[in-house]
Amino acid sequence: MRSEDIAKLRWCCRRGMKELDVLLEGYLQAHFSGTSPAEQQAFSSLLELPDPVLLAYIIGREQPVIEEQRRVIAILRRTSRT
């Protein structure tokens, strides 16, 4: 993925909730480049969701329908516990 695309994703990680900022930017730095194109797309699509929906996924109140999004959310959940 091009550096311009990564910069755009980094900007999209900036949310209205600081907790989401930290989790999403952490995932982008630590995991994104090593994932499959399908999971990279899933992460990008998660960034398009409103904060309340994304937070509901992360805390387990709701679950994404798309398998790749569930994998990304699982990583975000593990990250939030450390």
N, C-alpha and C positions, 0 to 999 in steps of 0.2 A: 504494500500500500504506500502511496506517495506521502511525503512529509506534509503536503498541503492538506491531504485527507485526514491525517493524524491531528493536525492543528485544528481542523474543523471539528473533529470529534472531541478534542480537548475543550474547545469552546462550548460544545453542547453538554459537556459534563458539568458545567457551571449551572447550578440549579438555584431555586429559591430556598432550598433547605441545605444548610452546611453539611449535615450528615450525609446527604446524597452526594454532594460535591466530593467529599473525602472518599467515599466508597467507589464512586464511578471513576474518579481520576486514578485511584489506586489500582483498580482493575485495568484501566487503560495502560498504565505504566508497567504493571507486573505480569499481566496475562495476555493482553490483546494480540501482540505480535506473534505469539506462539500458538494461537488458535487457528482452527480451520476457517476458510472463507465463509462457510455457513454460520459459524458462531460469531465471526466478525460482523456479518450482516445482522445477526440477531441482536448483538450489542447495539449496533447503530439504530435498529428499529426500537429497541427499548428506550433509547435516548429521545425518541419522538413522543413518548408517552407523557401525560401530565404527572407532576410530582406525586399527587395522592395515589394514583394507580401504581406507579413504580414503587413507592414505599409499601403499599399493600402487598405487592409481590415479595419484596425483600423481607418483610416481617412475617410472611406466611399467611396473611389473611386471605389472599387470593393467589391463584396460580396461572401463569401464562398457558395458553393453548399450544403454542409452538414449542416443540421439543428443544430446539437449540436455545430458545429464550429461557426455558427452564434450567438448562445447563449453566447459562450465564448467571441466572439468579442464584443457583446453588453455590456458585463460586462467590458471589457477592455476600451471601449469607455467611459462608465460612469466614470470609474476610472481616465481616462485621463483628464476629465473636472474638477476634484476636486483639 
